[in-house]
Structure formats: structure tokens, C-alpha cells
Amino acid sequence: MAIEVRRKQKEALNVFLRRFSEKVKRSGIINQSKKARFRVKPKSKNLRRKSALERNKKTERINFLKKIGKLKPGK
């Protein structure tokens, strides 16, 4: 997605730059590049399942420790 902005005759440089930056903002090029920069690849089904099992196991362990009094209920 290329943007072409030509400088008008006798147009001041700062006016030209402002016009260019407005056109870039409206096109959404900057937002697209920022999104692509920090994109996280989706996890596989098996990896999601494994992490869910680990979370459940950890929660059960914490609940057990709270029940027997080794861990304070507020934490």
C-alpha cells in the first residue's frame, strides 16, 4: 500500500510534510505496522490444552493448601 504525495508548486516544506503525515495517518499504515510488529502467533490446540491442565492443577493445589491451613485464604 504505497502513498504518493507530490509537492505542489510554491508549497512550503512544512505544509507539504503536514499534508503527507495526515495522508499516512488516514491510510492506517502506521497502525498496521504496529500491530504486525508485536503479533503473537496463536497456540496449537495441544499447547492450549496442556496449559489449561497446568492451571487447573495449580488452582487445585492452592485450594488444598488453603483448606489445610498452610496458605492464608486472602492470597
PDB file of N, CA, C, O and CB in Angstrom:
ATOM      1  N   MET A   1       0.859  -1.161   0.000  1.00  0.00           N
ATOM      2  CA  MET A   1       0.000   0.000   0.000  1.00  0.00           C
ATOM      3  C   MET A   1       0.911   1.231   0.000  1.00  0.00           C
ATOM      4  O   MET A   1       1.354   1.690   1.053  1.00  0.00           O
ATOM      5  CB  MET A   1      -0.981  -0.006   1.233  1.00  0.00           C
ATOM      6  N   ALA A   2       1.183   1.757  -1.198  1.00  0.00           N
ATOM      7  CA  ALA A   2       2.063   2.911  -1.317  1.00  0.00           C
ATOM      8  C   ALA A   2       1.238   4.190  -1.384  1.00  0.00           C
ATOM      9  O   ALA A   2       0.174   4.237  -2.002  1.00  0.00           O
ATOM     10  CB  ALA A   2       2.965   2.784  -2.560  1.00  0.00           C
ATOM     11  N   ILE A   3       1.751   5.210  -0.740  1.00  0.00           N
ATOM     12  CA  ILE A   3       1.090   6.511  -0.752  1.00  0.00           C
ATOM     13  C   ILE A   3       1.966   7.463  -1.551  1.00  0.00           C
ATOM     14  O   ILE A   3       3.175   7.549  -1.339  1.00  0.00           O
ATOM     15  CB  ILE A   3       0.840   7.050   0.703  1.00  0.00           C
ATOM     16  N   GLU A   4       1.339   8.167  -2.462  1.00  0.00           N
ATOM     17  CA  GLU A   4       2.084   9.116  -3.274  1.00  0.00           C
ATOM     18  C   GLU A   4       1.539  10.509  -3.029  1.00  0.00           C
ATOM     19  O   GLU A   4       0.352  10.776  -3.219  1.00  0.00           O
ATOM     20  CB  GLU A   4       2.008   8.751  -4.773  1.00  0.00           C
ATOM     21  N   VAL A   5       2.429  11.390  -2.605  1.00  0.00           N
ATOM     22  CA  VAL A   5       2.062  12.787  -2.373  1.00  0.00           C
ATOM     23  C   VAL A   5       3.091  13.635  -3.086  1.00  0.00           C
ATOM     24  O   VAL A   5       4.287  13.531  -2.817  1.00  0.00           O
ATOM     25  CB  VAL A   5       1.993  13.135  -0.835  1.00  0.00           C
ATOM     26  N   ARG A   6       2.630  14.471  -3.990  1.00  0.00           N
ATOM     27  CA  ARG A   6       3.549  15.335  -4.726  1.00  0.00           C
ATOM     28  C   ARG A   6       3.492  16.749  -4.164  1.00  0.00           C
ATOM     29  O   ARG A   6       2.444  17.241  -3.746  1.00  0.00           O
ATOM     30  CB  ARG A   6       3.214  15.338  -6.235  1.00  0.00           C
ATOM     31  N   ARG A   7       4.635  17.364  -4.172  1.00  0.00           N
ATOM     32  CA  ARG A   7       4.715  18.729  -3.660  1.00  0.00           C
ATOM     33  C   ARG A   7       4.152  19.688  -4.691  1.00  0.00           C
ATOM     34  O   ARG A   7       4.536  19.672  -5.860  1.00  0.00           O
ATOM     35  CB  ARG A   7       6.172  19.107  -3.304  1.00  0.00           C
ATOM     36  N   LYS A   8       3.236  20.521  -4.232  1.00  0.00           N
ATOM     37  CA  LYS A   8       2.624  21.500  -5.128  1.00  0.00           C
ATOM     38  C   LYS A   8       3.614  22.630  -5.395  1.00  0.00           C
ATOM     39  O   LYS A   8       4.567  22.842  -4.645  1.00  0.00           O
ATOM     40  CB  LYS A   8       1.304  22.057  -4.524  1.00  0.00           C
ATOM     41  N   GLN A   9       3.360  23.336  -6.472  1.00  0.00           N
ATOM     42  CA  GLN A   9       4.256  24.425  -6.844  1.00  0.00           C
ATOM     43  C   GLN A   9       4.192  25.534  -5.782  1.00  0.00           C
ATOM     44  O   GLN A   9       3.107  25.944  -5.370  1.00  0.00           O
ATOM     45  CB  GLN A   9       3.884  24.985  -8.249  1.00  0.00           C
ATOM     46  N   LYS A  10       5.340  26.004  -5.354  1.00  0.00           N
ATOM     47  CA  LYS A  10       5.488  27.058  -4.351  1.00  0.00           C
ATOM     48  C   LYS A  10       4.874  26.680  -2.995  1.00  0.00           C
ATOM     49  O   LYS A  10       4.465  27.555  -2.232  1.00  0.00           O
ATOM     50  CB  LYS A  10       4.850  28.336  -4.859  1.00  0.00           C
ATOM     51  N   GLU A  11       4.812  25.378  -2.701  1.00  0.00           N
ATOM     52  CA  GLU A  11       4.271  24.929  -1.410  1.00  0.00           C
ATOM     53  C   GLU A  11       5.413  24.855  -0.390  1.00  0.00           C
ATOM     54  O   GLU A  11       6.482  24.320  -0.683  1.00  0.00           O
ATOM     55  CB  GLU A  11       3.560  23.533  -1.551  1.00  0.00           C
ATOM     56  N   ALA A  12       5.182  25.383   0.776  1.00  0.00           N
ATOM     57  CA  ALA A  12       6.206  25.341   1.816  1.00  0.00           C
ATOM     58  C   ALA A  12       6.440  23.898   2.261  1.00  0.00           C
ATOM     59  O   ALA A  12       5.537  23.061   2.235  1.00  0.00           O
ATOM     60  CB  ALA A  12       5.799  26.221   3.022  1.00  0.00           C
ATOM     61  N   LEU A  13       7.673  23.640   2.668  1.00  0.00           N
ATOM     62  CA  LEU A  13       8.035  22.269   3.035  1.00  0.00           C
ATOM     63  C   LEU A  13       7.245  21.782   4.251  1.00  0.00           C
ATOM     64  O   LEU A  13       6.805  20.633   4.284  1.00  0.00           O
ATOM     65  CB  LEU A  13       9.535  22.181   3.320  1.00  0.00           C
ATOM     66  N   ASN A  14       7.064  22.651   5.249  1.00  0.00           N
ATOM     67  CA  ASN A  14       6.326  22.215   6.438  1.00  0.00           C
ATOM     68  C   ASN A  14       4.867  21.912   6.116  1.00  0.00           C
ATOM     69  O   ASN A  14       4.288  21.012   6.723  1.00  0.00           O
ATOM     70  CB  ASN A  14       6.404  23.281   7.526  1.00  0.00           C
ATOM     71  N   VAL A  15       4.260  22.633   5.183  1.00  0.00           N
ATOM     72  CA  VAL A  15       2.877  22.361   4.764  1.00  0.00           C
ATOM     73  C   VAL A  15       2.815  21.025   4.031  1.00  0.00           C
ATOM     74  O   VAL A  15       1.898  20.230   4.236  1.00  0.00           O
ATOM     75  CB  VAL A  15       2.335  23.503   3.857  1.00  0.00           C
ATOM     76  N   PHE A  16       3.805  20.797   3.174  1.00  0.00           N
ATOM     77  CA  PHE A  16       3.873  19.535   2.430  1.00  0.00           C
ATOM     78  C   PHE A  16       4.024  18.349   3.383  1.00  0.00           C
ATOM     79  O   PHE A  16       3.356  17.329   3.213  1.00  0.00           O
ATOM     80  CB  PHE A  16       5.045  19.563   1.430  1.00  0.00           C
ATOM     81  N   LEU A  17       4.898  18.477   4.382  1.00  0.00           N
ATOM     82  CA  LEU A  17       5.107  17.394   5.347  1.00  0.00           C
ATOM     83  C   LEU A  17       3.857  17.137   6.172  1.00  0.00           C
ATOM     84  O   LEU A  17       3.530  15.984   6.454  1.00  0.00           O
ATOM     85  CB  LEU A  17       6.278  17.721   6.271  1.00  0.00           C
ATOM     86  N   ARG A  18       3.153  18.195   6.562  1.00  0.00           N
ATOM     87  CA  ARG A  18       1.916  18.034   7.322  1.00  0.00           C
ATOM     88  C   ARG A  18       0.878  17.294   6.481  1.00  0.00           C
ATOM     89  O   ARG A  18       0.189  16.401   6.974  1.00  0.00           O
ATOM     90  CB  ARG A  18       1.368  19.409   7.772  1.00  0.00           C
ATOM     91  N   ARG A  19       0.775  17.675   5.209  1.00  0.00           N
ATOM     92  CA  ARG A  19      -0.183  17.024   4.310  1.00  0.00           C
ATOM     93  C   ARG A  19       0.163  15.544   4.133  1.00  0.00           C
ATOM     94  O   ARG A  19      -0.718  14.685   4.123  1.00  0.00           O
ATOM     95  CB  ARG A  19      -0.207  17.736   2.937  1.00  0.00           C
ATOM     96  N   PHE A  20       1.464  15.263   3.993  1.00  0.00           N
ATOM     97  CA  PHE A  20       1.916  13.875   3.856  1.00  0.00           C
ATOM     98  C   PHE A  20       1.591  13.065   5.106  1.00  0.00           C
ATOM     99  O   PHE A  20       1.058  11.959   5.008  1.00  0.00           O
ATOM    100  CB  PHE A  20       3.425  13.829   3.580  1.00  0.00           C
ATOM    101  N   SER A  21       1.913  13.616   6.297  1.00  0.00           N
ATOM    102  CA  SER A  21       1.661  12.855   7.524  1.00  0.00           C
ATOM    103  C   SER A  21       0.179  12.621   7.751  1.00  0.00           C
ATOM    104  O   SER A  21      -0.201  11.565   8.259  1.00  0.00           O
ATOM    105  CB  SER A  21       2.253  13.575   8.721  1.00  0.00           C
ATOM    106  N   GLU A  22      -0.659  13.566   7.394  1.00  0.00           N
ATOM    107  CA  GLU A  22      -2.111  13.366   7.521  1.00  0.00           C
ATOM    108  C   GLU A  22      -2.578  12.237   6.615  1.00  0.00           C
ATOM    109  O   GLU A  22      -3.417  11.424   7.003  1.00  0.00           O
ATOM    110  CB  GLU A  22      -2.872  14.663   7.181  1.00  0.00           C
ATOM    111  N   LYS A  23      -2.035  12.192   5.418  1.00  0.00           N
ATOM    112  CA  LYS A  23      -2.423  11.145   4.474  1.00  0.00           C
ATOM    113  C   LYS A  23      -1.982   9.767   4.990  1.00  0.00           C
ATOM    114  O   LYS A  23      -2.708   8.783   4.847  1.00  0.00           O
ATOM    115  CB  LYS A  23      -1.811  11.421   3.078  1.00  0.00           C
ATOM    116  N   VAL A  24      -0.806   9.710   5.580  1.00  0.00           N
ATOM    117  CA  VAL A  24      -0.300   8.448   6.128  1.00  0.00           C
ATOM    118  C   VAL A  24      -1.175   8.004   7.297  1.00  0.00           C
ATOM    119  O   VAL A  24      -1.510   6.824   7.404  1.00  0.00           O
ATOM    120  CB  VAL A  24       1.179   8.595   6.582  1.00  0.00           C
ATOM    121  N   LYS A  25      -1.547   8.940   8.175  1.00  0.00           N
ATOM    122  CA  LYS A  25      -2.397   8.599   9.317  1.00  0.00           C
ATOM    123  C   LYS A  25      -3.734   8.062   8.855  1.00  0.00           C
ATOM    124  O   LYS A  25      -4.218   7.061   9.382  1.00  0.00           O
ATOM    125  CB  LYS A  25      -2.606   9.816  10.216  1.00  0.00           C
ATOM    126  N   ARG A  26      -4.330   8.710   7.886  1.00  0.00           N
ATOM    127  CA  ARG A  26      -5.651   8.286   7.395  1.00  0.00           C
ATOM    128  C   ARG A  26      -5.603   6.924   6.717  1.00  0.00           C
ATOM    129  O   ARG A  26      -6.576   6.172   6.773  1.00  0.00           O
ATOM    130  CB  ARG A  26      -6.204   9.316   6.423  1.00  0.00           C
ATOM    131  N   SER A  27      -4.482   6.598   6.077  1.00  0.00           N
ATOM    132  CA  SER A  27      -4.385   5.328   5.364  1.00  0.00           C
ATOM    133  C   SER A  27      -4.278   4.143   6.320  1.00  0.00           C
ATOM    134  O   SER A  27      -4.648   3.025   5.962  1.00  0.00           O
ATOM    135  CB  SER A  27      -3.188   5.345   4.431  1.00  0.00           C
ATOM    136  N   GLY A  28      -3.775   4.378   7.536  1.00  0.00           N
ATOM    137  CA  GLY A  28      -3.667   3.301   8.517  1.00  0.00           C
ATOM    138  C   GLY A  28      -2.403   2.485   8.414  1.00  0.00           C
ATOM    139  O   GLY A  28      -2.314   1.412   9.011  1.00  0.00           O
ATOM    140  N   ILE A  29      -1.425   2.963   7.674  1.00  0.00           N
ATOM    141  CA  ILE A  29      -0.175   2.223   7.500  1.00  0.00           C
ATOM    142  C   ILE A  29       0.552   2.069   8.829  1.00  0.00           C
ATOM    143  O   ILE A  29       1.068   0.992   9.129  1.00  0.00           O
ATOM    144  CB  ILE A  29       0.731   2.926   6.481  1.00  0.00           C
ATOM    145  N   ILE A  30       0.598   3.115   9.616  1.00  0.00           N
ATOM    146  CA  ILE A  30       1.327   3.072  10.884  1.00  0.00           C
ATOM    147  C   ILE A  30       0.669   2.078  11.841  1.00  0.00           C
ATOM    148  O   ILE A  30       1.358   1.304  12.505  1.00  0.00           O
ATOM    149  CB  ILE A  30       1.388   4.477  11.526  1.00  0.00           C
ATOM    150  N   ASN A  31      -0.663   2.099  11.912  1.00  0.00           N
ATOM    151  CA  ASN A  31      -1.361   1.161  12.802  1.00  0.00           C
ATOM    152  C   ASN A  31      -1.119  -0.279  12.381  1.00  0.00           C
ATOM    153  O   ASN A  31      -0.935  -1.151  13.230  1.00  0.00           O
ATOM    154  CB  ASN A  31      -2.863   1.452  12.818  1.00  0.00           C
ATOM    155  N   GLN A  32      -1.119  -0.534  11.081  1.00  0.00           N
ATOM    156  CA  GLN A  32      -0.871  -1.893  10.598  1.00  0.00           C
ATOM    157  C   GLN A  32       0.526  -2.367  10.982  1.00  0.00           C
ATOM    158  O   GLN A  32       0.703  -3.504  11.419  1.00  0.00           O
ATOM    159  CB  GLN A  32      -1.048  -1.961   9.079  1.00  0.00           C
ATOM    160  N   SER A  33       1.507  -1.500  10.819  1.00  0.00           N
ATOM    161  CA  SER A  33       2.879  -1.906  11.120  1.00  0.00           C
ATOM    162  C   SER A  33       3.061  -2.143  12.621  1.00  0.00           C
ATOM    163  O   SER A  33       3.800  -3.044  13.019  1.00  0.00           O
ATOM    164  CB  SER A  33       3.873  -0.841  10.627  1.00  0.00           C
ATOM    165  N   LYS A  34       2.393  -1.343  13.453  1.00  0.00           N
ATOM    166  CA  LYS A  34       2.499  -1.545  14.899  1.00  0.00           C
ATOM    167  C   LYS A  34       1.857  -2.868  15.310  1.00  0.00           C
ATOM    168  O   LYS A  34       2.385  -3.581  16.163  1.00  0.00           O
ATOM    169  CB  LYS A  34       1.839  -0.378  15.655  1.00  0.00           C
ATOM    170  N   LYS A  35       0.720  -3.192  14.703  1.00  0.00           N
ATOM    171  CA  LYS A  35       0.063  -4.467  15.013  1.00  0.00           C
ATOM    172  C   LYS A  35       0.923  -5.640  14.579  1.00  0.00           C
ATOM    173  O   LYS A  35       1.015  -6.638  15.294  1.00  0.00           O
ATOM    174  CB  LYS A  35      -1.309  -4.547  14.336  1.00  0.00           C
ATOM    175  N   ALA A  36       1.554  -5.533  13.418  1.00  0.00           N
ATOM    176  CA  ALA A  36       2.356  -6.629  12.894  1.00  0.00           C
ATOM    177  C   ALA A  36       3.639  -6.806  13.694  1.00  0.00           C
ATOM    178  O   ALA A  36       4.170  -7.913  13.777  1.00  0.00           O
ATOM    179  CB  ALA A  36       2.683  -6.389  11.427  1.00  0.00           C
ATOM    180  N   ARG A  37       4.134  -5.740  14.275  1.00  0.00           N
ATOM    181  CA  ARG A  37       5.397  -5.792  14.991  1.00  0.00           C
ATOM    182  C   ARG A  37       5.309  -6.679  16.228  1.00  0.00           C
ATOM    183  O   ARG A  37       6.239  -7.430  16.519  1.00  0.00           O
ATOM    184  CB  ARG A  37       5.829  -4.396  15.384  1.00  0.00           C
ATOM    185  N   PHE A  38       4.206  -6.597  16.951  1.00  0.00           N
ATOM    186  CA  PHE A  38       4.072  -7.338  18.196  1.00  0.00           C
ATOM    187  C   PHE A  38       3.063  -8.480  18.072  1.00  0.00           C
ATOM    188  O   PHE A  38       2.450  -8.869  19.066  1.00  0.00           O
ATOM    189  CB  PHE A  38       3.661  -6.401  19.317  1.00  0.00           C
ATOM    190  N   ARG A  39       2.887  -9.010  16.885  1.00  0.00           N
ATOM    191  CA  ARG A  39       1.915 -10.079  16.665  1.00  0.00           C
ATOM    192  C   ARG A  39       2.363 -11.342  17.383  1.00  0.00           C
ATOM    193  O   ARG A  39       3.534 -11.720  17.332  1.00  0.00           O
ATOM    194  CB  ARG A  39       1.729 -10.353  15.156  1.00  0.00           C
ATOM    195  N   VAL A  40       1.424 -11.984  18.048  1.00  0.00           N
ATOM    196  CA  VAL A  40       1.702 -13.233  18.755  1.00  0.00           C
ATOM    197  C   VAL A  40       1.044 -14.358  17.970  1.00  0.00           C
ATOM    198  O   VAL A  40      -0.140 -14.297  17.638  1.00  0.00           O
ATOM    199  CB  VAL A  40       1.179 -13.189  20.242  1.00  0.00           C
ATOM    200  N   LYS A  41       1.828 -15.377  17.682  1.00  0.00           N
ATOM    201  CA  LYS A  41       1.282 -16.498  16.931  1.00  0.00           C
ATOM    202  C   LYS A  41       0.289 -17.262  17.809  1.00  0.00           C
ATOM    203  O   LYS A  41       0.529 -17.426  19.005  1.00  0.00           O
ATOM    204  CB  LYS A  41       2.416 -17.436  16.434  1.00  0.00           C
ATOM    205  N   PRO A  42      -0.817 -17.729  17.235  1.00  0.00           N
ATOM    206  CA  PRO A  42      -1.791 -18.491  18.028  1.00  0.00           C
ATOM    207  C   PRO A  42      -1.197 -19.837  18.455  1.00  0.00           C
ATOM    208  O   PRO A  42      -0.458 -20.477  17.706  1.00  0.00           O
ATOM    209  CB  PRO A  42      -3.098 -18.712  17.220  1.00  0.00           C
ATOM    210  N   LYS A  43      -1.540 -20.245  19.676  1.00  0.00           N
ATOM    211  CA  LYS A  43      -1.028 -21.506  20.199  1.00  0.00           C
ATOM    212  C   LYS A  43      -1.785 -22.676  19.581  1.00  0.00           C
ATOM    213  O   LYS A  43      -2.946 -22.550  19.190  1.00  0.00           O
ATOM    214  CB  LYS A  43      -1.139 -21.544  21.737  1.00  0.00           C
ATOM    215  N   SER A  44      -1.106 -23.807  19.501  1.00  0.00           N
ATOM    216  CA  SER A  44      -1.747 -25.004  18.967  1.00  0.00           C
ATOM    217  C   SER A  44      -2.761 -25.533  19.983  1.00  0.00           C
ATOM    218  O   SER A  44      -2.734 -25.162  21.156  1.00  0.00           O
ATOM    219  CB  SER A  44      -0.690 -26.092  18.625  1.00  0.00           C
ATOM    220  N   LYS A  45      -3.643 -26.396  19.516  1.00  0.00           N
ATOM    221  CA  LYS A  45      -4.696 -26.937  20.368  1.00  0.00           C
ATOM    222  C   LYS A  45      -4.112 -27.731  21.538  1.00  0.00           C
ATOM    223  O   LYS A  45      -4.583 -27.620  22.670  1.00  0.00           O
ATOM    224  CB  LYS A  45      -5.636 -27.823  19.548  1.00  0.00           C
ATOM    225  N   ASN A  46      -3.086 -28.530  21.256  1.00  0.00           N
ATOM    226  CA  ASN A  46      -2.469 -29.330  22.316  1.00  0.00           C
ATOM    227  C   ASN A  46      -1.786 -28.460  23.360  1.00  0.00           C
ATOM    228  O   ASN A  46      -1.847 -28.757  24.553  1.00  0.00           O
ATOM    229  CB  ASN A  46      -1.463 -30.300  21.722  1.00  0.00           C
ATOM    230  N   LEU A  47      -1.136 -27.384  22.919  1.00  0.00           N
ATOM    231  CA  LEU A  47      -0.461 -26.489  23.850  1.00  0.00           C
ATOM    232  C   LEU A  47      -1.464 -25.774  24.740  1.00  0.00           C
ATOM    233  O   LEU A  47      -1.222 -25.610  25.935  1.00  0.00           O
ATOM    234  CB  LEU A  47       0.387 -25.473  23.093  1.00  0.00           C
ATOM    235  N   ARG A  48      -2.607 -25.340  24.163  1.00  0.00           N
ATOM    236  CA  ARG A  48      -3.653 -24.701  24.964  1.00  0.00           C
ATOM    237  C   ARG A  48      -4.216 -25.670  25.988  1.00  0.00           C
ATOM    238  O   ARG A  48      -4.450 -25.303  27.140  1.00  0.00           O
ATOM    239  CB  ARG A  48      -4.777 -24.176  24.065  1.00  0.00           C
ATOM    240  N   ARG A  49      -4.431 -26.901  25.568  1.00  0.00           N
ATOM    241  CA  ARG A  49      -4.969 -27.918  26.470  1.00  0.00           C
ATOM    242  C   ARG A  49      -3.992 -28.181  27.615  1.00  0.00           C
ATOM    243  O   ARG A  49      -4.401 -28.298  28.770  1.00  0.00           O
ATOM    244  CB  ARG A  49      -5.262 -29.227  25.702  1.00  0.00           C
ATOM    245  N   LYS A  50      -2.702 -28.272  27.293  1.00  0.00           N
ATOM    246  CA  LYS A  50      -1.683 -28.535  28.303  1.00  0.00           C
ATOM    247  C   LYS A  50      -1.615 -27.398  29.323  1.00  0.00           C
ATOM    248  O   LYS A  50      -1.522 -27.647  30.525  1.00  0.00           O
ATOM    249  CB  LYS A  50      -0.315 -28.734  27.640  1.00  0.00           C
ATOM    250  N   SER A  51      -1.661 -26.150  28.847  1.00  0.00           N
ATOM    251  CA  SER A  51      -1.586 -25.023  29.779  1.00  0.00           C
ATOM    252  C   SER A  51      -2.849 -24.940  30.638  1.00  0.00           C
ATOM    253  O   SER A  51      -2.781 -24.540  31.800  1.00  0.00           O
ATOM    254  CB  SER A  51      -1.379 -23.704  29.011  1.00  0.00           C
ATOM    255  N   ALA A  52      -3.999 -25.314  30.074  1.00  0.00           N
ATOM    256  CA  ALA A  52      -5.238 -25.324  30.857  1.00  0.00           C
ATOM    257  C   ALA A  52      -5.159 -26.377  31.962  1.00  0.00           C
ATOM    258  O   ALA A  52      -5.602 -26.128  33.083  1.00  0.00           O
ATOM    259  CB  ALA A  52      -6.460 -25.594  29.943  1.00  0.00           C
ATOM    260  N   LEU A  53      -4.606 -27.534  31.662  1.00  0.00           N
ATOM    261  CA  LEU A  53      -4.447 -28.580  32.667  1.00  0.00           C
ATOM    262  C   LEU A  53      -3.500 -28.131  33.779  1.00  0.00           C
ATOM    263  O   LEU A  53      -3.749 -28.386  34.957  1.00  0.00           O
ATOM    264  CB  LEU A  53      -3.927 -29.869  32.018  1.00  0.00           C
ATOM    265  N   GLU A  54      -2.417 -27.462  33.396  1.00  0.00           N
ATOM    266  CA  GLU A  54      -1.467 -26.970  34.400  1.00  0.00           C
ATOM    267  C   GLU A  54      -2.125 -25.913  35.299  1.00  0.00           C
ATOM    268  O   GLU A  54      -1.893 -25.903  36.507  1.00  0.00           O
ATOM    269  CB  GLU A  54      -0.213 -26.380  33.712  1.00  0.00           C
ATOM    270  N   ARG A  55      -2.947 -25.021  34.714  1.00  0.00           N
ATOM    271  CA  ARG A  55      -3.655 -24.014  35.517  1.00  0.00           C
ATOM    272  C   ARG A  55      -4.595 -24.671  36.511  1.00  0.00           C
ATOM    273  O   ARG A  55      -4.655 -24.281  37.677  1.00  0.00           O
ATOM    274  CB  ARG A  55      -4.438 -23.058  34.614  1.00  0.00           C
ATOM    275  N   ASN A  56      -5.334 -25.680  36.035  1.00  0.00           N
ATOM    276  CA  ASN A  56      -6.273 -26.392  36.919  1.00  0.00           C
ATOM    277  C   ASN A  56      -5.535 -27.089  38.059  1.00  0.00           C
ATOM    278  O   ASN A  56      -5.981 -27.073  39.206  1.00  0.00           O
ATOM    279  CB  ASN A  56      -7.093 -27.424  36.117  1.00  0.00           C
ATOM    280  N   LYS A  57      -4.403 -27.699  37.728  1.00  0.00           N
ATOM    281  CA  LYS A  57      -3.618 -28.397  38.735  1.00  0.00           C
ATOM    282  C   LYS A  57      -3.108 -27.409  39.793  1.00  0.00           C
ATOM    283  O   LYS A  57      -3.148 -27.692  40.990  1.00  0.00           O
ATOM    284  CB  LYS A  57      -2.437 -29.142  38.075  1.00  0.00           C
ATOM    285  N   LYS A  58      -2.635 -26.262  39.338  1.00  0.00           N
ATOM    286  CA  LYS A  58      -2.130 -25.239  40.253  1.00  0.00           C
ATOM    287  C   LYS A  58      -3.247 -24.700  41.146  1.00  0.00           C
ATOM    288  O   LYS A  58      -3.045 -24.492  42.342  1.00  0.00           O
ATOM    289  CB  LYS A  58      -1.483 -24.090  39.466  1.00  0.00           C
ATOM    290  N   THR A  59      -4.421 -24.477  40.566  1.00  0.00           N
ATOM    291  CA  THR A  59      -5.570 -23.983  41.340  1.00  0.00           C
ATOM    292  C   THR A  59      -5.986 -24.996  42.393  1.00  0.00           C
ATOM    293  O   THR A  59      -6.271 -24.633  43.534  1.00  0.00           O
ATOM    294  CB  THR A  59      -6.758 -23.671  40.412  1.00  0.00           C
ATOM    295  N   GLU A  60      -6.021 -26.265  42.011  1.00  0.00           N
ATOM    296  CA  GLU A  60      -6.379 -27.309  42.969  1.00  0.00           C
ATOM    297  C   GLU A  60      -5.368 -27.366  44.114  1.00  0.00           C
ATOM    298  O   GLU A  60      -5.748 -27.539  45.273  1.00  0.00           O
ATOM    299  CB  GLU A  60      -6.464 -28.676  42.266  1.00  0.00           C
ATOM    300  N   ARG A  61      -4.105 -27.224  43.796  1.00  0.00           N
ATOM    301  CA  ARG A  61      -3.044 -27.259  44.815  1.00  0.00           C
ATOM    302  C   ARG A  61      -3.209 -26.081  45.788  1.00  0.00           C
ATOM    303  O   ARG A  61      -3.107 -26.254  47.003  1.00  0.00           O
ATOM    304  CB  ARG A  61      -1.631 -27.215  44.143  1.00  0.00           C
ATOM    305  N   ILE A  62      -3.462 -24.901  45.252  1.00  0.00           N
ATOM    306  CA  ILE A  62      -3.653 -23.712  46.094  1.00  0.00           C
ATOM    307  C   ILE A  62      -4.873 -23.879  46.999  1.00  0.00           C
ATOM    308  O   ILE A  62      -4.824 -23.547  48.183  1.00  0.00           O
ATOM    309  CB  ILE A  62      -3.810 -22.449  45.220  1.00  0.00           C
ATOM    310  N   ASN A  63      -5.961 -24.392  46.435  1.00  0.00           N
ATOM    311  CA  ASN A  63      -7.171 -24.616  47.233  1.00  0.00           C
ATOM    312  C   ASN A  63      -6.926 -25.638  48.342  1.00  0.00           C
ATOM    313  O   ASN A  63      -7.430 -25.484  49.455  1.00  0.00           O
ATOM    314  CB  ASN A  63      -8.322 -25.086  46.333  1.00  0.00           C
ATOM    315  N   PHE A  64      -6.159 -26.672  48.042  1.00  0.00           N
ATOM    316  CA  PHE A  64      -5.836 -27.689  49.042  1.00  0.00           C
ATOM    317  C   PHE A  64      -5.013 -27.079  50.176  1.00  0.00           C
ATOM    318  O   PHE A  64      -5.279 -27.329  51.351  1.00  0.00           O
ATOM    319  CB  PHE A  64      -5.071 -28.864  48.394  1.00  0.00           C
ATOM    320  N   LEU A  65      -4.001 -26.270  49.807  1.00  0.00           N
ATOM    321  CA  LEU A  65      -3.164 -25.641  50.825  1.00  0.00           C
ATOM    322  C   LEU A  65      -3.967 -24.679  51.694  1.00  0.00           C
ATOM    323  O   LEU A  65      -3.703 -24.563  52.891  1.00  0.00           O
ATOM    324  CB  LEU A  65      -2.004 -24.903  50.169  1.00  0.00           C
ATOM    325  N   LYS A  66      -4.934 -23.996  51.114  1.00  0.00           N
ATOM    326  CA  LYS A  66      -5.798 -23.107  51.889  1.00  0.00           C
ATOM    327  C   LYS A  66      -6.653 -23.923  52.851  1.00  0.00           C
ATOM    328  O   LYS A  66      -6.873 -23.524  53.995  1.00  0.00           O
ATOM    329  CB  LYS A  66      -6.693 -22.258  50.955  1.00  0.00           C
ATOM    330  N   LYS A  67      -7.129 -25.062  52.380  1.00  0.00           N
ATOM    331  CA  LYS A  67      -8.016 -25.900  53.177  1.00  0.00           C
ATOM    332  C   LYS A  67      -7.308 -26.462  54.407  1.00  0.00           C
ATOM    333  O   LYS A  67      -7.888 -26.518  55.492  1.00  0.00           O
ATOM    334  CB  LYS A  67      -8.563 -27.037  52.329  1.00  0.00           C
ATOM    335  N   ILE A  68      -6.053 -26.879  54.234  1.00  0.00           N
ATOM    336  CA  ILE A  68      -5.330 -27.456  55.369  1.00  0.00           C
ATOM    337  C   ILE A  68      -4.644 -26.394  56.222  1.00  0.00           C
ATOM    338  O   ILE A  68      -4.044 -26.723  57.245  1.00  0.00           O
ATOM    339  CB  ILE A  68      -4.301 -28.452  54.875  1.00  0.00           C
ATOM    340  N   GLY A  69      -4.722 -25.123  55.818  1.00  0.00           N
ATOM    341  CA  GLY A  69      -4.200 -24.038  56.636  1.00  0.00           C
ATOM    342  C   GLY A  69      -2.759 -23.670  56.377  1.00  0.00           C
ATOM    343  O   GLY A  69      -2.188 -22.893  57.143  1.00  0.00           O
ATOM    344  N   LYS A  70      -2.150 -24.191  55.338  1.00  0.00           N
ATOM    345  CA  LYS A  70      -0.772 -23.855  55.024  1.00  0.00           C
ATOM    346  C   LYS A  70      -0.672 -22.523  54.265  1.00  0.00           C
ATOM    347  O   LYS A  70       0.397 -21.917  54.191  1.00  0.00           O
ATOM    348  CB  LYS A  70      -0.139 -24.975  54.206  1.00  0.00           C
ATOM    349  N   LEU A  71      -1.788 -22.087  53.713  1.00  0.00           N
ATOM    350  CA  LEU A  71      -1.822 -20.849  52.928  1.00  0.00           C
ATOM    351  C   LEU A  71      -2.967 -20.005  53.428  1.00  0.00           C
ATOM    352  O   LEU A  71      -4.062 -20.519  53.658  1.00  0.00           O
ATOM    353  CB  LEU A  71      -1.967 -21.135  51.403  1.00  0.00           C
ATOM    354  N   LYS A  72      -2.733 -18.709  53.601  1.00  0.00           N
ATOM    355  CA  LYS A  72      -3.794 -17.838  54.090  1.00  0.00           C
ATOM    356  C   LYS A  72      -4.878 -17.669  53.011  1.00  0.00           C
ATOM    357  O   LYS A  72      -4.551 -17.589  51.827  1.00  0.00           O
ATOM    358  CB  LYS A  72      -3.214 -16.459  54.504  1.00  0.00           C
ATOM    359  N   PRO A  73      -6.144 -17.614  53.396  1.00  0.00           N
ATOM    360  CA  PRO A  73      -7.239 -17.518  52.426  1.00  0.00           C
ATOM    361  C   PRO A  73      -7.207 -16.258  51.554  1.00  0.00           C
ATOM    362  O   PRO A  73      -7.759 -16.274  50.453  1.00  0.00           O
ATOM    363  CB  PRO A  73      -8.540 -17.570  53.152  1.00  0.00           C
ATOM    364  N   GLY A  74      -6.585 -15.176  52.006  1.00  0.00           N
ATOM    365  CA  GLY A  74      -6.564 -13.945  51.244  1.00  0.00           C
ATOM    366  C   GLY A  74      -5.643 -13.989  50.034  1.00  0.00           C
ATOM    367  O   GLY A  74      -5.783 -13.168  49.127  1.00  0.00           O
ATOM    368  N   LYS A  75      -4.708 -14.926  50.003  1.00  0.00           N
ATOM    369  CA  LYS A  75      -3.714 -14.976  48.919  1.00  0.00           C
ATOM    370  C   LYS A  75      -4.053 -16.003  47.878  1.00  0.00           C
ATOM    371  O   LYS A  75      -3.315 -16.164  46.906  1.00  0.00           O
ATOM    372  CB  LYS A  75      -2.348 -15.265  49.472  1.00  0.00           C
TER     373      LYS A  75
END
